[in-house]
Amino acid sequence: GQQVMQIPQYQHVQEGEDFTTYCNSSTTLSNIQWYKQRPGGHPVFLIQLVKSGEVKKQKRLTFQFGEAKKNSSLHITATQTTDVGTYFCAGDPDKLIFGTGTRLQVFP
Amino acid sequence: DTEVTQTPKHLVMGMTNKKSLKCEQHMGHRAMYWYKQKAKKPPELMFVYSYEKLSINESVPSRFSPECPNSSLLNLHLHALQPEDSALYLCASSQGLRGRTIPSYNEQFFGPGTRLTVL
């Protein structure tokens, strides 16, 4: 079946360092969404990318959709303690499949 | 109102019990979802309702029975569950349908979840 993998599984950074998580799908996606889930919380929508090669920015967050629409990345510049949580990509070939997630820990 | 509410917040049940999880949204969304999330794992899609009709059932065991009484409400009826069914059950909703049967999976709004423990 279709799989959506993310690397790394965990990332510990010092506050102020950058962070990147990568998302790879075994099949071509019609769109990719990114969600953030704080510890003990529920997933919260961050963004949706639809076009091949699309790049979107939200303040310190930069999202990219690969040219082949099979991979995506999320980059956070100068992490803050409020960035702590698990970041999931979610792809939609015909139903939404969540990636395995990357858990980010930020040390002050 | 951009909130999805779920009740109860926590539920402990025995394997012979019957219980129900409830979800409500007032954003006018016509697609609603049930997900199951085990600790340190991603949400797994269970059911999708589109225009109050079940459009996707991800081969979920019959001990889970969904119901969508109207466009704002979504229930999940539980009966004869197993300990391995213990998890966080998340409800979500979205709009922007491709058709009346398949939602287009635009931004999903998640509820806070029900943490279920089966003894």
gemmi code that builds the backbone of each chain (N, CA, C; Angstrom):
import gemmi

chains = {
    "A": [
        ("GLY", (0.821, -1.195, 0.000), (0.000, 0.000, 0.000), (0.857, 1.248, 0.000)),
        ("GLN", (0.194, 2.360, -0.165), (0.911, 3.617, -0.216), (1.499, 3.957, 1.138)),
        ("GLN", (2.736, 4.481, 1.117), (3.412, 4.862, 2.349), (3.936, 6.278, 2.238)),
        ("VAL", (3.907, 6.970, 3.385), (4.482, 8.310, 3.449), (5.453, 8.313, 4.622)),
        ("MET", (6.727, 8.419, 4.310), (7.768, 8.351, 5.329), (8.349, 9.721, 5.583)),
        ("GLN", (8.723, 9.953, 6.849), (9.375, 11.202, 7.195), (10.692, 10.919, 7.892)),
        ("ILE", (11.668, 11.752, 7.621), (12.936, 11.713, 8.336), (13.352, 13.123, 8.704)),
        ("PRO", (14.022, 13.279, 9.855), (14.301, 12.223, 10.816), (13.079, 11.893, 11.667)),
        ("GLN", (13.183, 10.847, 12.473), (12.090, 10.481, 13.363), (12.051, 11.449, 14.551)),
        ("TYR", (13.257, 11.791, 15.027), (13.392, 12.728, 16.142), (14.463, 13.758, 15.790)),
        ("GLN", (14.323, 14.942, 16.332), (15.350, 15.964, 16.184), (15.370, 16.816, 17.448)),
        ("HIS", (16.553, 16.879, 18.041), (16.738, 17.760, 19.203), (17.639, 18.902, 18.763)),
        ("VAL", (17.207, 20.139, 18.975), (18.012, 21.290, 18.572), (18.098, 22.279, 19.720)),
        ("GLN", (19.130, 23.098, 19.644), (19.254, 24.210, 20.581), (18.412, 25.351, 20.028)),
        ("GLU", (17.778, 26.085, 20.901), (16.972, 27.226, 20.450), (17.835, 28.144, 19.577)),
        ("GLY", (17.285, 28.544, 18.450), (18.027, 29.394, 17.526), (18.602, 28.635, 16.334)),
        ("GLU", (18.719, 27.310, 16.482), (19.208, 26.497, 15.356), (18.070, 26.264, 14.362)),
        ("ASP", (18.450, 25.891, 13.150), (17.455, 25.584, 12.128), (17.052, 24.112, 12.213)),
        ("PHE", (15.918, 23.803, 11.602), (15.376, 22.435, 11.621), (14.719, 22.139, 10.285)),
        ("THR", (14.938, 20.920, 9.790), (14.268, 20.501, 8.551), (13.748, 19.076, 8.700)),
        ("THR", (12.532, 18.847, 8.236), (11.971, 17.502, 8.161), (11.603, 17.226, 6.718)),
        ("TYR", (11.850, 15.972, 6.309), (11.625, 15.571, 4.922), (10.535, 14.513, 4.852)),
        ("CYS", (9.721, 14.625, 3.831), (8.573, 13.747, 3.662), (8.660, 13.097, 2.282)),
        ("ASN", (8.550, 11.775, 2.228), (8.655, 11.056, 0.956), (7.513, 10.071, 0.796)),
        ("SER", (6.856, 10.161, -0.356), (5.741, 9.273, -0.645), (6.143, 8.225, -1.670)),
        ("SER", (5.556, 7.045, -1.541), (5.829, 5.980, -2.511), (5.041, 6.192, -3.802)),
        ("THR", (4.051, 7.081, -3.770), (3.263, 7.364, -4.970), (3.134, 8.879, -5.161)),
        ("THR", (2.757, 9.274, -6.348), (2.561, 10.687, -6.658), (1.333, 11.219, -5.918)),
        ("LEU", (1.476, 12.400, -5.363), (0.405, 12.994, -4.569), (-0.286, 14.112, -5.338)),
        ("SER", (-1.575, 14.279, -5.095), (-2.280, 15.412, -5.704), (-2.009, 16.684, -4.910)),
        ("ASN", (-1.817, 16.546, -3.619), (-1.415, 17.683, -2.807), (-0.748, 17.170, -1.538)),
        ("ILE", (-0.095, 18.037, -0.801), (0.530, 17.683, 0.464), (0.119, 18.707, 1.493)),
        ("GLN", (-0.204, 18.229, 2.671), (-0.545, 19.107, 3.780), (0.459, 18.872, 4.902)),
        ("TRP", (0.632, 19.890, 5.721), (1.486, 19.778, 6.902), (0.673, 20.128, 8.140)),
        ("TYR", (0.868, 19.324, 9.184), (0.189, 19.524, 10.459), (1.232, 19.517, 11.576)),
        ("LYS", (0.892, 20.244, 12.653), (1.729, 20.234, 13.846), (0.885, 19.717, 15.003)),
        ("GLN", (1.456, 18.819, 15.789), (0.757, 18.294, 16.959), (1.636, 18.520, 18.182)),
        ("ARG", (1.169, 19.376, 19.063), (1.901, 19.624, 20.303), (1.745, 18.419, 21.216)),
        ("PRO", (2.678, 18.203, 22.140), (2.532, 17.082, 23.083), (1.202, 17.155, 23.820)),
        ("GLY", (0.444, 16.063, 23.792), (-0.855, 16.014, 24.450), (-1.960, 16.717, 23.684)),
        ("GLY", (-1.648, 17.211, 22.496), (-2.636, 17.959, 21.723), (-3.125, 17.210, 20.508)),
        ("HIS", (-3.799, 17.937, 19.626), (-4.308, 17.341, 18.410), (-3.634, 17.997, 17.205)),
        ("PRO", (-3.670, 17.348, 16.041), (-3.038, 17.949, 14.861), (-3.701, 19.275, 14.493)),
        ("VAL", (-2.854, 20.240, 14.137), (-3.328, 21.553, 13.703), (-2.749, 21.809, 12.311)),
        ("PHE", (-3.628, 22.152, 11.398), (-3.242, 22.396, 10.012), (-2.276, 23.572, 9.918)),
        ("LEU", (-1.203, 23.381, 9.137), (-0.259, 24.473, 8.891), (-0.416, 25.026, 7.474)),
        ("ILE", (-0.403, 24.124, 6.481), (-0.405, 24.601, 5.103), (-0.734, 23.473, 4.142)),
        ("GLN", (-1.156, 23.827, 2.935), (-1.366, 22.854, 1.864), (-0.615, 23.324, 0.619)),
        ("LEU", (0.088, 22.388, -0.013), (0.789, 22.666, -1.261), (0.167, 21.815, -2.350)),
        ("VAL", (-0.032, 22.413, -3.518), (-0.736, 21.719, -4.583), (0.110, 21.587, -5.855)),
        ("LYS", (0.889, 22.618, -6.150), (1.606, 22.648, -7.429), (2.996, 22.041, -7.328)),
        ("SER", (3.416, 21.393, -8.382), (4.770, 20.841, -8.483), (5.789, 21.963, -8.280)),
        ("GLY", (6.765, 21.736, -7.372), (7.815, 22.718, -7.134), (7.402, 23.905, -6.289)),
        ("GLU", (6.188, 23.869, -5.755), (5.669, 25.013, -5.000), (6.454, 25.241, -3.721)),
        ("VAL", (6.689, 26.506, -3.390), (7.348, 26.908, -2.145), (6.460, 27.947, -1.466)),
        ("LYS", (6.171, 27.714, -0.194), (5.373, 28.682, 0.570), (6.080, 28.980, 1.883)),
        ("LYS", (5.932, 30.217, 2.331), (6.557, 30.621, 3.593), (5.499, 31.140, 4.549)),
        ("GLN", (5.705, 30.802, 5.816), (4.899, 31.339, 6.903), (5.886, 31.763, 7.982)),
        ("LYS", (6.209, 33.048, 8.009), (7.149, 33.585, 8.996), (8.444, 32.775, 8.945)),
        ("ARG", (8.785, 32.029, 9.981), (10.038, 31.280, 10.006), (9.939, 29.901, 9.348)),
        ("LEU", (8.757, 29.531, 8.869), (8.548, 28.204, 8.288), (8.537, 28.305, 6.764)),
        ("THR", (9.280, 27.407, 6.111), (9.298, 27.326, 4.646), (8.923, 25.913, 4.241)),
        ("PHE", (7.914, 25.809, 3.375), (7.400, 24.523, 2.910), (7.693, 24.393, 1.420)),
        ("GLN", (8.065, 23.172, 1.023), (8.387, 22.943, -0.383), (7.747, 21.642, -0.848)),
        ("PHE", (7.220, 21.635, -2.067), (6.651, 20.447, -2.694), (7.550, 20.078, -3.862)),
        ("GLY", (7.974, 18.824, -3.930), (8.913, 18.407, -4.949), (8.366, 18.484, -6.361)),
        ("GLU", (9.272, 18.530, -7.310), (8.880, 18.637, -8.718), (8.048, 17.432, -9.164)),
        ("ALA", (8.381, 16.260, -8.647), (7.653, 15.045, -9.020), (6.418, 14.823, -8.162)),
        ("LYS", (6.173, 15.730, -7.237), (5.020, 15.641, -6.317), (5.032, 14.321, -5.537)),
        ("LYS", (6.244, 13.894, -5.158), (6.366, 12.704, -4.317), (7.118, 13.008, -3.027)),
        ("ASN", (7.611, 14.238, -2.891), (8.300, 14.577, -1.656), (8.064, 16.031, -1.290)),
        ("SER", (8.311, 16.315, -0.030), (8.086, 17.648, 0.487), (9.029, 17.884, 1.663)),
        ("SER", (9.223, 19.141, 2.019), (10.047, 19.452, 3.179), (9.477, 20.646, 3.917)),
        ("LEU", (9.798, 20.661, 5.209), (9.441, 21.786, 6.077), (10.728, 22.238, 6.751)),
        ("HIS", (11.054, 23.506, 6.615), (12.262, 24.067, 7.218), (11.855, 25.168, 8.181)),
        ("ILE", (12.376, 25.084, 9.388), (12.129, 26.140, 10.380), (13.455, 26.855, 10.635)),
        ("THR", (13.437, 28.153, 10.478), (14.624, 28.970, 10.734), (14.597, 29.470, 12.167)),
        ("ALA", (15.750, 29.387, 12.819), (15.886, 29.927, 14.180), (14.778, 29.428, 15.090)),
        ("THR", (14.812, 28.146, 15.402), (13.754, 27.524, 16.199), (13.568, 28.218, 17.544)),
        ("GLN", (12.323, 28.131, 18.022), (11.962, 28.653, 19.338), (11.334, 27.516, 20.136)),
        ("THR", (11.267, 27.694, 21.435), (10.694, 26.627, 22.265), (9.230, 26.358, 21.914)),
        ("THR", (8.564, 27.352, 21.347), (7.162, 27.169, 20.934), (7.026, 26.263, 19.704)),
        ("ASP", (8.148, 25.948, 19.056), (8.102, 25.064, 17.887), (8.058, 23.588, 18.273)),
        ("VAL", (8.193, 23.293, 19.558), (8.195, 21.903, 20.021), (6.904, 21.201, 19.614)),
        ("GLY", (7.055, 19.978, 19.135), (5.886, 19.186, 18.749), (6.280, 18.177, 17.685)),
        ("THR", (5.281, 17.478, 17.189), (5.493, 16.526, 16.098), (4.906, 17.104, 14.825)),
        ("TYR", (5.704, 17.102, 13.785), (5.288, 17.648, 12.494), (4.970, 16.487, 11.553)),
        ("PHE", (3.756, 16.500, 11.046), (3.303, 15.456, 10.120), (3.050, 16.062, 8.754)),
        ("CYS", (3.524, 15.383, 7.715), (3.021, 15.680, 6.390), (1.860, 14.724, 6.149)),
        ("ALA", (0.990, 15.083, 5.224), (-0.156, 14.233, 4.913), (-0.418, 14.372, 3.428)),
        ("GLY", (-0.412, 13.238, 2.739), (-0.557, 13.259, 1.291), (-1.893, 12.719, 0.860)),
        ("ASP", (-2.336, 13.176, -0.287), (-3.668, 12.836, -0.777), (-3.621, 12.361, -2.225)),
        ("PRO", (-3.330, 11.074, -2.449), (-3.516, 10.548, -3.798), (-5.009, 10.334, -4.027)),
        ("ASP", (-5.668, 9.607, -3.140), (-7.121, 9.487, -3.189), (-7.719, 9.516, -1.793)),
        ("LYS", (-6.890, 9.408, -0.801), (-7.312, 9.579, 0.587), (-6.116, 10.092, 1.358)),
        ("LEU", (-6.362, 10.750, 2.464), (-5.282, 11.402, 3.189), (-4.499, 10.384, 4.004)),
        ("ILE", (-3.201, 10.289, 3.720), (-2.312, 9.401, 4.456), (-1.314, 10.274, 5.216)),
        ("PHE", (-1.252, 10.089, 6.518), (-0.305, 10.848, 7.316), (1.070, 10.204, 7.273)),
        ("GLY", (2.076, 11.056, 7.204), (3.452, 10.579, 7.291), (3.754, 10.102, 8.697)),
        ("THR", (4.927, 9.509, 8.844), (5.324, 8.909, 10.122), (5.639, 9.959, 11.183)),
        ("GLY", (5.871, 11.193, 10.794), (6.068, 12.289, 11.735), (7.511, 12.492, 12.141)),
        ("THR", (7.846, 13.736, 12.465), (9.142, 14.083, 13.037), (8.878, 14.832, 14.327)),
        ("ARG", (9.448, 14.294, 15.411), (9.263, 14.925, 16.722), (10.410, 15.897, 16.956)),
        ("LEU", (10.064, 17.151, 17.177), (11.057, 18.207, 17.395), (11.087, 18.607, 18.865)),
        ("GLN", (12.279, 18.565, 19.419), (12.494, 19.073, 20.781), (13.456, 20.242, 20.689)),
        ("VAL", (13.131, 21.331, 21.347), (13.970, 22.525, 21.310), (14.423, 22.841, 22.725)),
        ("PHE", (15.731, 22.894, 22.899), (16.289, 23.200, 24.229), (16.629, 24.684, 24.317)),
        ("PRO", (16.228, 25.331, 25.417), (16.489, 26.773, 25.538), (17.968, 27.059, 25.779)),
    ],
    "B": [
        ("ASP", (-17.256, 30.239, 14.438), (-16.834, 29.141, 15.309), (-15.999, 28.157, 14.485)),
        ("THR", (-14.697, 28.100, 14.777), (-13.820, 27.206, 14.025), (-13.373, 26.045, 14.885)),
        ("GLU", (-14.268, 25.576, 15.731), (-13.885, 24.551, 16.682), (-14.636, 23.252, 16.425)),
        ("VAL", (-13.914, 22.155, 16.621), (-14.517, 20.826, 16.614), (-14.464, 20.327, 18.055)),
        ("THR", (-15.615, 19.952, 18.575), (-15.652, 19.472, 19.963), (-15.863, 17.971, 19.990)),
        ("GLN", (-15.281, 17.337, 20.999), (-15.433, 15.893, 21.169), (-15.723, 15.585, 22.619)),
        ("THR", (-16.642, 14.648, 22.825), (-16.927, 14.166, 24.180), (-17.040, 12.645, 24.151)),
        ("PRO", (-16.643, 11.966, 25.237), (-15.957, 12.551, 26.390), (-14.481, 12.795, 26.090)),
        ("LYS", (-13.800, 13.420, 27.015), (-12.366, 13.659, 26.859), (-11.587, 12.369, 27.133)),
        ("HIS", (-12.028, 11.648, 28.148), (-11.420, 10.367, 28.506), (-12.534, 9.337, 28.662)),
        ("LEU", (-12.207, 8.084, 28.335), (-13.187, 7.008, 28.494), (-12.448, 5.729, 28.831)),
        ("VAL", (-12.906, 5.092, 29.908), (-12.380, 3.783, 30.281), (-13.542, 2.806, 30.182)),
        ("MET", (-13.355, 1.724, 29.455), (-14.442, 0.768, 29.290), (-13.938, -0.659, 29.320)),
        ("GLY", (-14.805, -1.550, 29.734), (-14.480, -2.957, 29.716), (-14.799, -3.549, 28.357)),
        ("MET", (-14.331, -4.753, 28.140), (-14.476, -5.371, 26.814), (-15.924, -5.721, 26.484)),
        ("THR", (-16.797, -5.750, 27.503), (-18.199, -6.093, 27.224), (-19.091, -4.860, 27.157)),
        ("ASN", (-18.509, -3.687, 27.404), (-19.313, -2.459, 27.441), (-19.703, -1.985, 26.049)),
        ("LYS", (-20.754, -1.154, 26.034), (-21.111, -0.401, 24.827), (-21.027, 1.076, 25.181)),
        ("LYS", (-20.306, 1.833, 24.390), (-20.175, 3.262, 24.625), (-20.180, 3.984, 23.284)),
        ("SER", (-20.309, 5.314, 23.359), (-20.284, 6.118, 22.137), (-19.400, 7.340, 22.315)),
        ("LEU", (-18.676, 7.666, 21.250), (-17.906, 8.907, 21.197), (-18.689, 9.891, 20.331)),
        ("LYS", (-18.635, 11.158, 20.743), (-19.401, 12.171, 20.008), (-18.500, 13.284, 19.511)),
        ("CYS", (-18.859, 13.825, 18.365), (-18.093, 14.892, 17.722), (-19.088, 15.890, 17.129)),
        ("GLU", (-18.770, 17.192, 17.255), (-19.672, 18.216, 16.737), (-18.867, 19.354, 16.131)),
        ("GLN", (-19.353, 19.853, 15.006), (-18.748, 21.042, 14.400), (-19.855, 21.927, 13.841)),
        ("HIS", (-19.622, 23.245, 13.880), (-20.605, 24.210, 13.385), (-19.966, 25.133, 12.379)),
        ("MET", (-19.070, 24.561, 11.538), (-18.409, 25.368, 10.518), (-19.055, 25.170, 9.148)),
        ("GLY", (-20.133, 24.405, 9.108), (-20.789, 24.149, 7.828), (-20.052, 23.143, 6.968)),
        ("HIS", (-19.094, 22.426, 7.553), (-18.355, 21.422, 6.803), (-19.243, 20.234, 6.487)),
        ("ARG", (-19.035, 19.659, 5.284), (-19.878, 18.518, 4.917), (-19.083, 17.228, 4.842)),
        ("ALA", (-17.798, 17.271, 5.232), (-16.981, 16.063, 5.339), (-16.498, 15.926, 6.773)),
        ("MET", (-16.684, 14.748, 7.346), (-16.249, 14.504, 8.719), (-15.542, 13.162, 8.778)),
        ("TYR", (-14.578, 13.081, 9.699), (-13.656, 11.952, 9.714), (-13.458, 11.418, 11.133)),
        ("TRP", (-13.218, 10.126, 11.222), (-12.707, 9.527, 12.448), (-11.310, 8.988, 12.175)),
        ("TYR", (-10.398, 9.320, 13.107), (-9.035, 8.808, 13.065), (-8.739, 8.098, 14.386)),
        ("LYS", (-7.828, 7.147, 14.306), (-7.303, 6.493, 15.502), (-5.817, 6.798, 15.572)),
        ("GLN", (-5.338, 7.194, 16.755), (-3.924, 7.510, 16.897), (-3.352, 6.806, 18.124)),
        ("LYS", (-2.414, 5.922, 17.875), (-1.681, 5.271, 18.958), (-0.507, 6.171, 19.332)),
        ("ALA", (0.011, 5.940, 20.537), (1.092, 6.780, 21.050), (2.298, 6.772, 20.101)),
        ("LYS", (2.803, 7.959, 19.821), (3.997, 8.165, 18.996), (3.815, 7.666, 17.562)),
        ("LYS", (2.560, 7.594, 17.123), (2.262, 7.178, 15.750), (1.416, 8.250, 15.066)),
        ("PRO", (1.359, 8.233, 13.732), (0.488, 9.199, 13.048), (-0.973, 8.799, 13.154)),
        ("PRO", (-1.877, 9.755, 12.952), (-3.308, 9.410, 12.899), (-3.570, 8.445, 11.733)),
        ("GLU", (-4.434, 7.462, 11.994), (-4.834, 6.506, 10.956), (-6.305, 6.721, 10.640)),
        ("LEU", (-6.600, 6.923, 9.375), (-7.983, 7.159, 8.974), (-8.829, 5.906, 9.189)),
        ("MET", (-10.005, 6.115, 9.798), (-10.941, 5.011, 10.006), (-12.143, 5.143, 9.072)),
        ("PHE", (-12.828, 6.266, 9.165), (-14.060, 6.480, 8.405), (-14.100, 7.905, 7.877)),
        ("VAL", (-14.785, 8.051, 6.726), (-15.053, 9.373, 6.172), (-16.529, 9.459, 5.839)),
        ("TYR", (-17.157, 10.540, 6.280), (-18.535, 10.838, 5.897), (-18.522, 12.069, 5.004)),
        ("SER", (-19.273, 11.981, 3.918), (-19.419, 13.104, 3.014), (-20.906, 13.316, 2.787)),
        ("TYR", (-21.373, 14.510, 3.082), (-22.809, 14.799, 3.015), (-23.610, 13.748, 3.777)),
        ("GLU", (-23.159, 13.467, 4.972), (-23.825, 12.573, 5.912), (-23.893, 11.128, 5.426)),
        ("LYS", (-23.146, 10.795, 4.381), (-23.121, 9.409, 3.912), (-21.705, 8.855, 4.064)),
        ("LEU", (-21.619, 7.614, 4.491), (-20.318, 6.984, 4.671), (-19.678, 6.787, 3.300)),
        ("SER", (-18.539, 7.421, 3.091), (-17.889, 7.295, 1.787), (-16.622, 6.453, 1.842)),
        ("ILE", (-15.994, 6.386, 2.999), (-14.787, 5.569, 3.144), (-14.824, 4.838, 4.480)),
        ("ASN", (-14.596, 3.528, 4.414), (-14.443, 2.693, 5.606), (-13.130, 1.950, 5.409)),
        ("GLU", (-12.128, 2.293, 6.203), (-10.797, 1.725, 6.018), (-10.675, 0.342, 6.643)),
        ("SER", (-11.579, -0.550, 6.258), (-11.531, -1.930, 6.749), (-11.464, -1.988, 8.273)),
        ("VAL", (-12.287, -1.152, 8.889), (-12.309, -1.091, 10.354), (-13.188, -2.230, 10.881)),
        ("PRO", (-12.779, -2.908, 11.961), (-13.603, -3.992, 12.520), (-14.995, -3.512, 12.880)),
        ("SER", (-15.951, -4.421, 12.800), (-17.356, -4.061, 13.014), (-17.662, -3.663, 14.450)),
        ("ARG", (-16.734, -3.866, 15.362), (-16.962, -3.429, 16.739), (-16.933, -1.892, 16.829)),
        ("PHE", (-16.494, -1.227, 15.765), (-16.579, 0.225, 15.625), (-17.689, 0.519, 14.628)),
        ("SER", (-18.672, 1.305, 15.037), (-19.807, 1.591, 14.163), (-20.029, 3.100, 14.109)),
        ("PRO", (-19.750, 3.733, 12.956), (-19.930, 5.176, 12.880), (-21.370, 5.542, 12.544)),
        ("GLU", (-21.698, 6.790, 12.872), (-23.037, 7.297, 12.568), (-22.948, 8.801, 12.369)),
        ("CYS", (-23.651, 9.308, 11.374), (-23.657, 10.751, 11.130), (-25.117, 11.205, 11.101)),
        ("PRO", (-25.691, 11.556, 12.258), (-27.116, 11.891, 12.335), (-27.499, 13.144, 11.548)),
        ("ASN", (-26.589, 14.113, 11.470), (-26.823, 15.312, 10.663), (-25.480, 15.925, 10.297)),
        ("SER", (-25.501, 17.034, 9.596), (-24.253, 17.580, 9.051), (-23.303, 18.100, 10.118)),
        ("SER", (-23.783, 18.267, 11.347), (-22.927, 18.819, 12.400), (-22.399, 17.767, 13.365)),
        ("LEU", (-23.005, 16.592, 13.349), (-22.689, 15.595, 14.356), (-22.111, 14.326, 13.761)),
        ("LEU", (-21.182, 13.738, 14.495), (-20.594, 12.464, 14.100), (-20.394, 11.637, 15.359)),
        ("ASN", (-20.891, 10.411, 15.322), (-20.745, 9.518, 16.467), (-19.901, 8.311, 16.083)),
        ("LEU", (-19.307, 7.715, 17.092), (-18.614, 6.440, 16.898), (-19.064, 5.518, 18.017)),
        ("HIS", (-19.831, 4.491, 17.663), (-20.358, 3.551, 18.642), (-19.370, 2.407, 18.810)),
        ("LEU", (-19.126, 2.077, 20.072), (-18.113, 1.086, 20.417), (-18.759, -0.087, 21.133)),
        ("HIS", (-18.406, -1.273, 20.723), (-18.979, -2.464, 21.363), (-17.994, -3.610, 21.297)),
        ("ALA", (-17.788, -4.279, 22.442), (-16.910, -5.449, 22.518), (-15.514, -5.138, 22.027)),
        ("LEU", (-14.974, -4.037, 22.514), (-13.622, -3.645, 22.098), (-12.560, -4.517, 22.758)),
        ("GLN", (-11.371, -4.462, 22.189), (-10.225, -5.200, 22.698), (-9.222, -4.236, 23.319)),
        ("PRO", (-8.376, -4.697, 24.221), (-7.372, -3.791, 24.814), (-6.514, -3.080, 23.771)),
        ("GLU", (-6.249, -3.738, 22.648), (-5.424, -3.093, 21.612), (-6.133, -1.937, 20.906)),
        ("ASP", (-7.431, -1.773, 21.203), (-8.169, -0.627, 20.654), (-7.944, 0.636, 21.475)),
        ("SER", (-7.248, 0.524, 22.582), (-6.936, 1.696, 23.399), (-6.094, 2.660, 22.574)),
        ("ALA", (-6.527, 3.913, 22.507), (-5.857, 4.896, 21.654), (-6.530, 6.250, 21.846)),
        ("LEU", (-6.006, 7.247, 21.137), (-6.651, 8.550, 21.051), (-7.511, 8.544, 19.789)),
        ("TYR", (-8.799, 8.826, 19.936), (-9.695, 8.855, 18.788), (-9.987, 10.314, 18.446)),
        ("LEU", (-9.608, 10.664, 17.233), (-9.724, 12.042, 16.771), (-10.826, 12.164, 15.736)),
        ("CYS", (-11.603, 13.211, 15.891), (-12.601, 13.577, 14.889), (-12.060, 14.792, 14.136)),
        ("ALA", (-12.384, 14.883, 12.864), (-11.969, 16.049, 12.078), (-13.071, 16.388, 11.086)),
        ("SER", (-13.040, 17.618, 10.588), (-13.985, 18.014, 9.547), (-13.270, 18.873, 8.529)),
        ("SER", (-13.845, 18.927, 7.337), (-13.280, 19.769, 6.285), (-14.365, 20.135, 5.292)),
        ("GLN", (-14.089, 21.105, 4.461), (-15.024, 21.496, 3.414), (-14.331, 21.328, 2.057)),
        ("GLY", (-14.978, 21.842, 1.008), (-14.354, 21.797, -0.310), (-14.414, 20.419, -0.920)),
        ("LEU", (-15.581, 19.942, -1.224), (-15.756, 18.586, -1.715), (-15.525, 18.516, -3.219)),
        ("ARG", (-14.832, 17.455, -3.642), (-14.670, 17.226, -5.088), (-15.996, 16.767, -5.674)),
        ("GLY", (-16.708, 16.026, -4.898), (-17.990, 15.481, -5.336), (-18.782, 15.154, -4.097)),
        ("ARG", (-19.908, 14.554, -4.273), (-20.718, 14.308, -3.098), (-20.228, 13.085, -2.327)),
        ("THR", (-19.360, 12.273, -2.954), (-18.917, 11.062, -2.266), (-17.467, 11.123, -1.803)),
        ("ILE", (-16.628, 11.852, -2.505), (-15.219, 11.884, -2.137), (-14.839, 13.301, -1.721)),
        ("PRO", (-14.461, 13.505, -0.470), (-14.027, 14.848, -0.069), (-12.679, 15.183, -0.693)),
        ("SER", (-12.405, 16.445, -0.847), (-11.158, 16.857, -1.498), (-10.022, 17.013, -0.499)),
        ("TYR", (-10.271, 16.702, 0.754), (-9.225, 16.728, 1.768), (-8.535, 18.070, 1.848)),
        ("ASN", (-9.305, 19.134, 1.835), (-8.747, 20.433, 2.168), (-8.431, 20.463, 3.656)),
        ("GLU", (-8.029, 21.637, 4.125), (-7.650, 21.790, 5.522), (-8.613, 21.058, 6.437)),
        ("GLN", (-8.072, 20.209, 7.272), (-8.897, 19.486, 8.236), (-8.762, 20.135, 9.607)),
        ("PHE", (-9.896, 20.318, 10.247), (-9.940, 20.836, 11.608), (-10.165, 19.642, 12.532)),
        ("PHE", (-9.233, 19.449, 13.448), (-9.325, 18.318, 14.368), (-9.909, 18.745, 15.711)),
        ("GLY", (-10.666, 17.831, 16.304), (-11.090, 18.008, 17.684), (-9.977, 17.593, 18.626)),
        ("PRO", (-10.170, 17.827, 19.926), (-9.133, 17.507, 20.916), (-8.953, 16.016, 21.158)),
        ("GLY", (-9.917, 15.211, 20.698), (-9.776, 13.769, 20.837), (-10.407, 13.204, 22.086)),
        ("THR", (-10.694, 11.910, 22.033), (-11.122, 11.135, 23.197), (-10.054, 10.087, 23.447)),
        ("ARG", (-9.509, 10.111, 24.659), (-8.501, 9.105, 25.004), (-9.220, 7.896, 25.581)),
        ("LEU", (-9.185, 6.799, 24.843), (-9.928, 5.589, 25.190), (-9.000, 4.536, 25.762)),
        ("THR", (-9.406, 3.978, 26.888), (-8.687, 2.856, 27.489), (-9.649, 1.694, 27.612)),
        ("VAL", (-9.271, 0.559, 27.040), (-10.098, -0.658, 27.115), (-9.409, -1.642, 28.057)),
        ("LEU", (-10.144, -2.012, 29.099), (-9.547, -2.905, 30.102), (-9.876, -4.359, 29.816)),
    ],
}
model = gemmi.Model(1)
for chain_id, residues in chains.items():
    chain = gemmi.Chain(chain_id)
    for i, (resn, *xyz) in enumerate(residues, 1):
        res = gemmi.Residue()
        res.name, res.seqid = resn, gemmi.SeqId(i, " ")
        for name, pos in zip(("N", "CA", "C"), xyz):
            atom = gemmi.Atom()
            atom.name, atom.element = name, gemmi.Element(name[0])
            atom.pos, atom.b_iso = gemmi.Position(*pos), 0.0
            res.add_atom(atom)
        chain.add_residue(res)
    model.add_chain(chain)
structure = gemmi.Structure()
structure.add_model(model)
structure.setup_entities()
